Amino acid sequence: MIRRALNIKKLQVPLAFLLVVLIWTATPLAVQWSSGEAPLSSVLLRMLIGVLFCILLMGLMSTGLPCHARARRLYLVSGFAIFSSMSLIYIAAQSIPSGWIAILFGLSPLITGIISAYVEPDTAMTPARLIGVLMGFAGLSLVFRAGLNFDKAALSGISILLCGVIISASSSVLVRHFSRDTELLPTQINVGSLLVALPFFAVSAWLLEFSQPLAFTDRELLSILFLGIVGTG
């Protein structure tokens, strides 16, 4: 029994790595497939599925949702960042191919490292980390070079997406910084943040897309389901 537990523990890192690869490779295409004609409604449905999935996980783990002052501050910062970054990313996906989404999200570790240098100096970008990030970015550029069309419409979408990536990277640093001494589980942070973000998504979708019929294709629904459970939950 002990030996089996040790074997499972040894597999945690490679399994986590493979899961990250799966999520990061599939998400850009899934975002573009799911956005359809109503991107804000699409991301609203994704976040709703994500928060329900996380609440189910919390129930299985018998954990509650802390609501003390530090937790509330963390939820507010993360929730507003989720709303801002995801809204921009889904809007940008309307005018650029998924290759651009993958390329610009490849900048996230670099942007995170730059921001961390000011917020958390002990996690600053080292030469080895910088080389790794640049190699990854070069690899993404090589893989997607054939689909990186550049025109005025793409320039607007790229600018919007880059703003979303910067907000996402900034929030990841701030959330990590604020959560250091709170003893909150990642699932609790995710649920609290999504509960803050959901009303913003709902109001935005209602104000900007209320006149559009919400008719999702099968591919869009499957993409939303994948993003809700795997990409968000």
Disulfide bonds with the S-S distance in Angstrom:
none
